[in-house]
Amino acid sequence: MTVKDLHVDFALDGIVIPAVRGTSFRVPKGKTVALVGESGSGKSVCAQAILGILPKPARITKGEILFDDSARLGKDGGGGIIDIAKERATGR
């Protein structure tokens, strides 16, 4: 999985609050990656974006979350690289 230039905003009472700005990293196949940073730096929001469990006021506003679904290639028409962020933005 690869996260490229991820941006997540919260819209509360007409005010936009940036939570994640320009985060990029790669998780090699079969490996584990730890997100490390200060309190309030966006680690949990980044993880929630990847898992598709952002709270209702949150939106991915820019970037890609690329997942290699090659294991499904040819099965039920799926497989290949998919952009999870784009899929969620379009409601798929």
N, C-alpha and C positions, 0 to 999 in steps of 0.2 A: 504494500500500500504506500502511496505517496501523497503527501499533503503539499499543495503548492499555493503560496500567497493567500492563505485563508484569512478572510475578514468576516467577523460576526458582529452584528449590532443588535441592541435591544431598543425597542421603541416603547417608551412609557409616557403616557399623557402628552403626546405630541413632541416629546424630546427624544432625540436619538443619542444613545450612549454606546460608544464603541467598546467592545469587550475583547476582541481579538483583532490584531492588525498585522497582516503580512507574515503569518506563521507558515514555515515550510520545513518539512522533514520527510524522511523515508524510513519505512520499516521493512528491512530485508525479509524475504520469505523464510519462515521458520525461526525468526529472531524476535526478541522482545526489545522494546524501546521505552525508556522512562521519560516522562515529561517533568522537568524540574524547573522551579522558579519561585519567586516570591509570592506571598499571599496576594490574590487579586490580579495575578499576571495573565489569567485566561486559560490555565491548564484544564480545569474542569469543563469550561465552555468548549474548548477545542475537542476534548474527548466526547462531549455530548453531541457535537456536530458530526463527528465520525460515526457515532452510534445511532444517529437519527433521533435523539431524545432531547433536543433543545426545547426549552420552555416556550410557550406560545408567543411571548413578545420578542423572541429572538429570531433573527434571520441571517442566513449566510448571504452576504452582499457581494462577495467577490472570492475568486479562488477555485481550486479544484481539490477533490478528494478522490484520487484514482485508485481503484481496486482491480486487481488482476483476477478475473473470473475465468481464466483459461481452462480450469478443470471441468467446466460445464460446456466448453466449446463443442458445438454440434449437437448438444442435448437440449431439447425444447427450445431451440433457436437462440439460446443464451451463449455466454462465454465471451472471452476477450477482455479488454480494458473498459471499465465503466467508470463514469464520473458520478460518484454518489451525491455530491453537492448539486449537480445539475439535475439528477433524477429527482431529488427531494424538492428542488425549486419548482419543478414542473408538475409535482404531485403524483409522480409514478410510484 
